[in-house]
Amino acid sequence: MTRPPSKPLVLVALLAASFVINLDTTLVNVALPTLIRELGTSTAQLQWVVDAYNLVFAALLLTSGSLSDRFGRKGMLLAGLLVFGLASFTGGYADTPAELIAARAVMGLGAAMTFPATLSLLTGVFTSRKERALSIGLWGATAGMAIALGPIAGGFLLKHYSWSSIFYTLGPVSLAVIVLVAVFVPRSQNPLPHRLDLPGLVLSGGFMGLLVYTIIEAPDRGWASPASLAGFTGAVLLLIAFIVGERRAEEPMLDVRLFKDMRFSAASASVTIAFFTLFGFIFLMTQFFQFVRTYSPLSTGVHLLPVAVSVAVGSTLGTRLAVRAGTKAVVTAGLALQAAFYFWVASDISPTLGYGVIAAQMVVYGLGMGLTSAPATESIMGAVAADQAGVGSAVNDSTRLLGGTLGVAVIGSVYASLYGARLDTALPALPSALTDLAHQSVGAAFGVSGQLAADGRPAVAEAVRQAATSAFDHGLSVGCVVAGVVAVAGALLAAVFLPAQPPQQPGQAHRPADSADSTNYRKDSVS
């Protein structure tokens, strides 16, 4: 019998795997403007460089989580990192937008295989509630740091190298993480694996894929357009078919009765809302920094560091507080802090606002995000049976992705409609081509202003800039109010429905991770 690896090294390896996947979220976004110039990417193609990844990631999360429970989580994690790294490295050689979009889709497959396994392996190794709370807090802190550090790393690479360097870099980084996982992470596989639930795999993938695709396309098509309504209807029908099928299956991929447990369902809703506000925050604040404050991508990342640090602090502190004070109080407080941030920004935003105030606002938001996401994730994983940790982790990841996609789509739609309406009344008389260009974005409007100034029309240029700034501030303020209202609703939901502590005596149907000992860890370490 070999000695099991040390838990700190297991933790480092799994956090590194989570960091790589989260880093990609914002690392690639920094390169989007460069892709237009150097690869000739159209606006629609640029959107699919991002969305191809998200779509495949979302569609295959539950499938990958279920397969990891069936065939082994460590093997799935290693395979996912390999697929992700190779696809990213290959994407750096893309000569056309279509090739890059294809590489991003395969990266989404690798991410779907990797991400659920990191969390399920953590809860399999760190089995007492205090250990699990600490490890999940660090897992959440890693995600927050990666999302904020992405623009810094991407900005540095773009400043010194070509856009391809962003994709090349993830290849060797993934390889290094593969070595860490292979050496230090123990095997984890159910002693009595379930039969494969093929109908559940197909229906879950179809539901998630169609829903996320419809949300992505809804802002352009219109939320009430026939295509959007058909997409949402189809997603609902697939979800109903999935639920009915899982209830009838002898060995379902996901026991849907879990959603009767408020530790699972209310916590999942809290995570969804938290990531709705997070991606809404990223969408709004990166535009504010890059267009209104004219920060470079690298500078934008640096100025977002208060969020990264406070998310890390809130995540590690939040899970420990949840053990002592109860998940309900901590998650409710976290969502209330997020709401306070958005209402503060809505009432105070202006181009001349001092960065000290902005940094204080971001600290409030980051603490709120950390206090919400990590304790809610700990609640979800504590409610899931030990033999379904993979699919339980995938549910947690799916709520994150759905919330984030909805946040960008809804807040983006609110902002865009209000920006356009305010610009209609504030723009001076311009040629139709310039007017249409100014309506595309505040960045495009500032470009029009610069063009007019270069043509010797400084007064008109300043009028365009003022109109665009006013329209942006209006859209940003109302978008913040929408996000704040959603956060308030989430705080009320958590206060009413989320249990404070796990039950003292878990039910017989499941063996939650709260009551699990380290037997599986010791057995799985023998190889």
C-alpha positions as a printed Julia matrix, in Angstrom:
527×3 Matrix{Float64}:
   0.0    0.0     0.0
   1.44   3.36   -1.03
   1.21   6.43    1.11
  -1.58   8.8     0.04
  -0.4   12.14   -1.34
  -0.5   15.17    0.96
  -3.74  17.07    0.91
  -2.08  20.47    0.42
  -0.46  19.23   -2.8
  -3.78  17.77   -3.96
  -5.36  21.16   -3.3
  -2.65  23.02   -5.23
  -3.06  20.74   -8.26
  -6.85  21.05   -8.35
  -6.8   24.81   -7.83
  -4.3   25.12  -10.66
  -6.67  23.22  -12.97
  -9.57  25.47  -11.97
  -7.39  28.56  -12.44
  -6.5   27.66  -16.06
 -10.16  27.26  -17.08
 -11.25  30.47  -15.34
  -8.28  32.4   -16.72
  -9.43  31.7   -20.27
 -12.74  33.48  -19.6
 -11.18  36.96  -19.66
  -7.79  36.22  -21.21
  -9.24  35.65  -24.68
 -11.67  38.59  -24.45
  -8.75  41.01  -24.3
  -7.61  39.88  -27.75
 -10.95  40.49  -29.5
 -10.19  44.01  -30.82
  -6.82  42.75  -32.13
  -8.52  39.89  -33.98
 -10.52  42.42  -35.99
  -7.35  44.13  -37.18
  -5.07  41.13  -37.74
  -7.4   38.27  -38.65
 -10.13  40.23  -40.43
 -12.78  38.96  -38.04
 -16.29  40.35  -38.54
 -18.49  41.36  -35.61
 -20.57  38.18  -35.94
 -17.45  36.01  -36.11
 -15.99  37.82  -33.13
 -19.1   37.0   -31.14
 -18.73  33.33  -32.01
 -15.08  33.27  -30.93
 -16.54  33.79  -27.44
 -19.88  32.02  -27.81
 -18.62  28.8   -29.45
 -16.64  28.15  -26.28
 -19.53  29.01  -23.95
 -22.06  27.02  -25.94
 -20.1   23.76  -25.99
 -19.04  24.28  -22.38
 -22.67  24.67  -21.28
 -24.07  21.83  -23.4
 -21.59  19.23  -22.14
 -21.18  20.15  -18.45
 -23.78  17.74  -17.07
 -22.7   15.02  -19.48
 -19.06  15.35  -18.45
 -19.93  15.42  -14.76
 -22.0   12.27  -15.1
 -19.32  10.46  -17.11
 -16.7   11.39  -14.52
 -18.86   9.76  -11.83
 -19.12   6.67  -14.02
 -15.57   6.28  -15.34
 -13.4    8.23  -12.89
 -12.93  11.9   -12.09
  -9.15  12.03  -12.27
  -9.14  10.47  -15.74
 -11.78  12.94  -16.92
  -9.81  15.84  -15.47
  -6.59  14.79  -17.2
  -8.35  14.2   -20.51
 -10.1   17.56  -20.26
  -6.89  19.46  -19.59
  -5.24  17.71  -22.54
  -8.1   18.57  -24.91
  -8.23  22.16  -23.63
  -4.47  22.71  -23.92
  -4.09  21.15  -27.37
  -7.1   23.04  -28.75
  -5.8   26.33  -27.37
  -2.31  25.78  -28.77
  -3.79  24.82  -32.16
  -5.97  27.93  -32.1
  -2.84  30.06  -32.07
  -2.04  28.74  -35.57
  -5.46  29.71  -36.97
  -5.3   31.61  -40.27
  -9.05  32.24  -40.58
 -11.83  33.15  -38.15
 -13.55  29.81  -38.88
 -10.47  27.87  -37.74
 -10.25  29.91  -34.54
 -13.97  29.42  -33.81
 -13.55  25.65  -34.27
 -10.59  25.65  -31.86
 -12.64  27.62  -29.32
 -15.46  25.05  -29.56
 -13.01  22.22  -28.79
 -11.63  24.29  -25.9
 -15.2   24.42  -24.58
 -15.28  20.61  -24.67
 -12.04  20.46  -22.68
 -13.35  22.98  -20.15
 -16.57  20.98  -19.68
 -14.51  17.85  -18.99
 -12.17  19.66  -16.6
 -14.17  22.06  -14.46
 -16.72  19.77  -12.74
 -13.98  17.26  -11.92
 -11.95  19.86   -9.97
 -14.77  20.49   -7.51
 -15.93  16.87   -7.2
 -12.36  15.71   -6.52
 -11.96  18.41   -3.87
 -15.04  17.24   -2.0
 -13.87  13.64   -2.29
 -10.55  14.42   -0.62
 -11.66  17.08    1.88
 -14.55  15.27    3.51
 -15.22  16.96    6.86
 -17.34  20.09    6.59
 -14.59  22.4     7.88
 -12.06  20.99    5.41
 -14.54  21.14    2.57
 -15.53  24.71    3.41
 -11.91  25.84    3.38
 -11.08  24.05    0.12
 -14.2   25.36   -1.65
 -13.44  28.84   -0.34
  -9.99  28.65   -1.92
 -11.54  27.2    -5.09
 -13.85  30.22   -5.29
 -10.99  32.59   -4.52
  -8.97  31.05   -7.36
 -11.83  31.67   -9.78
 -12.1   35.31   -8.75
  -8.37  35.88   -9.09
  -8.24  34.19  -12.5
 -11.1   36.27  -13.91
  -9.39  39.5   -12.84
  -5.86  38.45  -13.78
  -6.92  37.42  -17.3
  -6.9   41.0   -18.66
  -3.52  41.67  -17.03
  -1.9   38.58  -18.55
  -3.65  39.16  -21.89
  -2.72  42.83  -21.97
   0.93  42.0   -21.26
   1.06  39.37  -24.02
  -0.62  41.65  -26.56
   1.76  44.48  -25.72
   4.85  42.35  -26.42
   3.65  39.61  -28.8
   0.93  38.8   -31.34
  -2.63  37.72  -30.55
  -1.56  34.09  -31.1
   0.55  34.22  -27.94
  -2.62  34.2   -25.83
  -3.57  30.81  -27.25
  -0.04  29.41  -27.34
   0.48  30.22  -23.68
  -2.43  28.11  -22.45
  -0.92  25.0   -24.06
   2.23  24.63  -21.93
   0.38  25.94  -18.88
  -2.19  23.14  -19.3
   0.62  20.62  -19.71
   2.22  21.74  -16.44
  -1.12  21.36  -14.64
  -1.55  17.87  -16.16
   1.75  16.86  -14.55
   0.61  18.25  -11.17
  -2.7   16.4   -11.35
  -1.1   13.14  -12.52
   1.42  13.14   -9.68
  -0.56  14.45   -6.73
  -4.3   13.87   -7.23
  -5.66  10.45   -6.16
  -8.02   8.42   -8.29
 -11.73   8.78   -7.61
 -14.3    6.4    -9.0
 -17.5    4.91   -7.6
 -16.99   1.41   -6.17
 -20.37   0.47   -7.7
 -20.66   2.62  -10.82
 -24.07   3.37  -12.28
 -25.15   2.3   -15.7
 -24.85   4.98  -18.34
 -28.03   7.04  -18.68
 -27.88   7.81  -22.4
 -31.33   9.5   -22.66
 -30.38  11.73  -19.72
 -27.06  12.65  -21.34
 -28.73  13.57  -24.63
 -31.64  15.51  -23.11
 -29.46  17.44  -20.64
 -27.04  18.43  -23.4
 -29.87  19.45  -25.7
 -31.6   21.51  -23.0
 -28.48  23.36  -21.88
 -27.18  23.92  -25.4
 -30.49  25.25  -26.76
 -31.13  27.46  -23.74
 -27.68  29.07  -23.77
 -27.77  29.49  -27.57
 -31.17  31.22  -27.35
 -29.97  33.54  -24.58
 -26.87  34.43  -26.59
 -28.89  35.26  -29.71
 -31.87  36.93  -28.0
 -30.37  40.46  -27.72
 -29.88  40.61  -31.52
 -33.02  38.74  -32.52
 -35.23  40.32  -29.87
 -36.36  38.62  -26.67
 -39.92  38.29  -27.97
 -39.01  37.39  -31.58
 -40.42  34.13  -33.01
 -36.93  32.56  -33.06
 -36.28  33.42  -29.4
 -39.71  32.23  -28.27
 -39.25  28.99  -30.2
 -35.82  28.5   -28.62
 -37.09  29.06  -25.08
 -40.1   26.82  -25.71
 -37.88  24.06  -27.06
 -35.57  24.35  -24.04
 -38.52  24.07  -21.65
 -39.84  21.0   -23.47
 -36.42  19.34  -23.34
 -36.14  20.16  -19.64
 -39.56  18.61  -18.96
 -38.59  15.51  -20.94
 -35.32  15.32  -18.97
 -37.11  15.57  -15.6
 -39.72  12.95  -16.57
 -37.05  10.63  -17.92
 -34.83  10.98  -14.85
 -37.72  10.27  -12.49
 -38.49   7.06  -14.37
 -34.9    5.89  -14.85
 -33.66   3.14  -12.55
 -30.21   4.73  -12.37
 -30.59   8.4   -13.43
 -27.58  10.61  -14.19
 -29.11  13.24  -11.87
 -31.6   12.46   -9.12
 -33.98  15.38   -9.69
 -35.4   14.86   -6.19
 -32.32  16.76   -5.05
 -34.07  19.99   -6.02
 -36.56  19.44   -3.19
 -33.63  20.02   -0.84
 -33.34  23.79   -0.33
 -29.64  23.4     0.5
 -29.28  22.4    -3.14
 -31.92  24.35   -5.06
 -31.87  27.67   -3.14
 -28.08  27.62   -3.15
 -28.08  26.92   -6.9
 -30.38  29.91   -7.43
 -28.04  32.08   -5.33
 -25.06  31.05   -7.46
 -27.01  31.83  -10.63
 -27.84  35.31   -9.39
 -24.29  35.93   -8.15
 -22.85  35.15  -11.59
 -25.61  37.17  -13.26
 -24.27  40.18  -11.38
 -20.58  39.19  -11.88
 -20.7   39.01  -15.67
 -22.92  42.09  -15.73
 -20.22  43.85  -13.69
 -17.47  42.73  -16.09
 -19.54  43.79  -19.12
 -20.22  47.27  -17.74
 -16.98  48.11  -15.95
 -14.56  46.99  -18.67
 -16.35  49.31  -21.11
 -16.22  52.14  -18.56
 -12.49  51.68  -18.02
 -11.46  51.13  -21.65
 -13.74  53.65  -23.38
 -14.59  56.38  -20.87
 -11.34  56.23  -18.87
  -9.32  55.2   -21.98
  -7.33  52.59  -20.06
  -5.42  50.0   -22.07
  -6.39  46.32  -21.63
  -3.4   45.85  -19.32
  -4.27  48.93  -17.3
  -7.92  47.83  -17.11
  -6.83  44.54  -15.6
  -4.66  46.3   -13.04
  -7.49  48.63  -12.08
  -9.78  45.61  -11.55
  -7.43  44.07   -8.97
  -9.5   45.32   -5.97
 -12.28  43.03   -7.17
  -9.95  40.04   -7.48
  -8.46  40.51   -4.03
 -11.8   41.1    -2.31
 -13.43  38.1    -4.06
 -10.55  35.97   -2.78
 -10.95  37.32    0.75
 -14.73  37.0     0.67
 -14.6   33.42   -0.64
 -12.17  32.12    1.97
 -13.86  34.05    4.77
 -17.39  33.25    3.61
 -17.17  29.48    3.77
 -15.64  29.59    7.25
 -18.33  31.99    8.44
 -21.0   29.71    6.93
 -19.84  26.85    9.15
 -20.13  29.06   12.23
 -22.93  31.52   11.53
 -24.92  29.59    8.94
 -25.07  29.63    5.14
 -28.33  31.62    5.1
 -26.89  34.67    6.88
 -23.64  34.72    4.9
 -25.17  34.28    1.43
 -27.93  36.81    2.18
 -25.32  39.34    3.33
 -23.23  38.67    0.22
 -26.12  39.31   -2.16
 -27.08  42.43   -0.18
 -23.52  43.76   -0.62
 -23.73  43.14   -4.37
 -27.01  45.06   -4.5
 -25.47  47.91   -2.49
 -22.58  48.09   -4.98
 -24.88  48.42   -7.98
 -27.12  51.05   -6.41
 -24.03  52.99   -5.29
 -22.59  52.94   -8.81
 -25.95  53.89  -10.37
 -26.19  56.98   -8.16
 -22.55  58.03   -8.41
 -21.06  57.12  -11.79
 -19.44  59.89  -13.84
 -16.38  60.25  -16.1
 -14.64  62.34  -13.41
 -15.31  60.01  -10.47
 -12.09  59.4    -8.53
 -10.54  55.96   -8.75
 -10.42  55.75   -4.94
 -14.22  55.74   -4.83
 -14.38  53.23   -7.68
 -11.91  50.95   -5.86
 -14.01  51.13   -2.67
 -17.1   50.23   -4.69
 -15.31  47.25   -6.23
 -14.2   46.03   -2.78
 -17.85  46.05   -1.67
 -18.82  44.09   -4.75
 -15.94  41.61   -4.49
 -16.67  40.84   -0.85
 -20.33  40.34   -1.7
 -19.46  38.01   -4.57
 -17.11  35.95   -2.42
 -19.55  35.73    0.49
 -22.25  34.49   -1.9
 -20.67  32.11   -4.37
 -18.31  30.01   -2.25
 -20.7   29.33    0.69
 -23.54  28.54   -1.74
 -21.26  26.13   -3.61
 -20.33  24.47   -0.3
 -24.04  24.06    0.43
 -24.67  22.47   -2.99
 -21.83  19.98   -2.66
 -22.8   19.13    0.91
 -26.3   18.17   -0.25
 -25.13  15.84   -3.04
 -24.55  12.13   -2.56
 -20.88  11.16   -2.56
 -21.37   8.95   -5.62
 -22.88  11.85   -7.6
 -20.32  14.51   -6.74
 -19.35  14.87  -10.4
 -22.82  15.64  -11.69
 -23.52  17.75   -8.59
 -20.45  19.82   -9.38
 -21.65  20.09  -12.98
 -25.0   21.47  -11.78
 -23.11  24.11   -9.78
 -21.03  24.98  -12.84
 -24.11  25.09  -15.06
 -25.8   27.61  -12.77
 -22.66  29.77  -12.96
 -22.61  29.66  -16.74
 -26.35  30.27  -17.12
 -26.24  33.17  -14.68
 -23.26  34.73  -16.43
 -24.76  34.33  -19.9
 -28.04  35.83  -18.72
 -26.2   38.69  -17.02
 -24.42  39.75  -20.19
 -27.52  39.26  -22.37
 -30.04  41.02  -20.11
 -27.85  43.86  -18.84
 -26.31  44.23  -22.29
 -29.78  44.53  -23.85
 -30.9   47.12  -21.29
 -27.73  49.13  -21.73
 -27.77  48.98  -25.56
 -31.41  50.04  -25.88
 -31.0   52.97  -23.49
 -27.68  54.02  -25.01
 -29.22  54.08  -28.47
 -32.36  55.95  -27.36
 -30.4   58.65  -25.52
 -27.97  59.01  -28.43
 -30.88  59.61  -30.84
 -31.82  62.79  -29.0
 -28.31  64.02  -28.13
 -26.21  63.56  -31.29
 -25.62  66.57  -33.52
 -26.5   66.31  -37.21
 -24.09  63.88  -38.87
 -23.91  61.85  -42.09
 -25.96  58.68  -41.73
 -22.87  56.45  -41.9
 -21.29  58.22  -38.94
 -24.56  58.19  -37.0
 -24.92  54.44  -37.51
 -21.32  53.92  -36.44
 -21.8   55.95  -33.26
 -24.81  53.78  -32.35
 -22.73  50.57  -32.41
 -20.96  51.29  -29.13
 -19.54  54.1   -27.03
 -16.09  53.13  -28.3
 -17.24  53.52  -31.89
 -18.79  56.9   -31.03
 -15.5   58.08  -29.57
 -13.85  56.93  -32.79
 -16.29  59.1   -34.76
 -15.4   62.0   -32.47
 -11.72  61.49  -33.15
 -12.34  61.34  -36.9
 -14.29  64.61  -36.81
 -11.55  66.3   -34.79
  -8.95  65.13  -37.31
 -11.1   66.62  -40.1
 -10.97  70.04  -38.45
 -14.4   70.02  -36.76
 -13.5   70.15  -33.06
 -16.83  71.59  -31.87
 -18.85  68.82  -33.52
 -16.33  66.23  -32.31
 -16.74  67.4   -28.71
 -20.54  67.38  -29.08
 -20.42  63.75  -30.26
 -18.14  62.79  -27.39
 -20.38  64.47  -24.82
 -23.49  62.84  -26.31
 -21.88  59.39  -26.26
 -20.63  59.84  -22.69
 -24.06  60.95  -21.5
 -25.75  58.04  -23.29
 -23.22  55.58  -21.85
 -23.69  56.9   -18.31
 -27.47  56.61  -18.68
 -27.34  53.04  -19.96
 -24.75  52.08  -17.34
 -26.81  53.55  -14.48
 -30.03  51.8   -15.45
 -28.15  48.56  -16.12
 -26.75  48.79  -12.59
 -30.24  49.32  -11.19
 -31.44  46.17  -12.98
 -28.53  44.16  -11.58
 -29.14  45.62   -8.12
 -32.82  44.65   -8.18
 -31.87  41.1    -9.21
 -29.38  40.94   -6.32
 -32.04  42.15   -3.86
 -34.4   39.45   -5.12
 -31.63  36.91   -4.59
 -31.0   38.13   -1.04
 -34.69  37.77   -0.21
 -34.76  34.29   -1.76
 -31.75  33.21    0.28
 -33.16  34.71    3.47
 -36.45  32.83    3.06
 -35.47  29.49    1.54
 -31.78  28.74    2.13
 -31.25  26.62    5.28
 -28.74  27.94    7.79
 -27.02  24.62    8.47
 -27.1   21.05    7.1
 -29.46  18.62    8.86
 -28.03  16.69   11.78
 -29.3   13.39   10.4
 -29.12  13.1     6.6
 -31.86  11.15    4.86
 -31.41   7.54    3.88
 -31.78   8.1     0.15
 -28.46   9.86   -0.13
 -25.14   9.8     1.65
 -24.17  13.45    1.6
 -20.57  14.48    1.56
 -21.17  16.08    5.0
 -21.31  12.63    6.55
 -18.69  10.99    4.39
 -15.42   9.91    5.93
 -12.11   9.67    4.17
 -12.47   5.98    3.26
 -12.83   6.61   -0.46
  -9.86   8.96   -0.42
  -7.66   6.32    1.17
  -8.86   3.56   -1.14
  -8.57   5.68   -4.27
  -5.06   6.67   -3.34
  -3.88   3.07   -3.62
  -2.56   2.57   -7.13
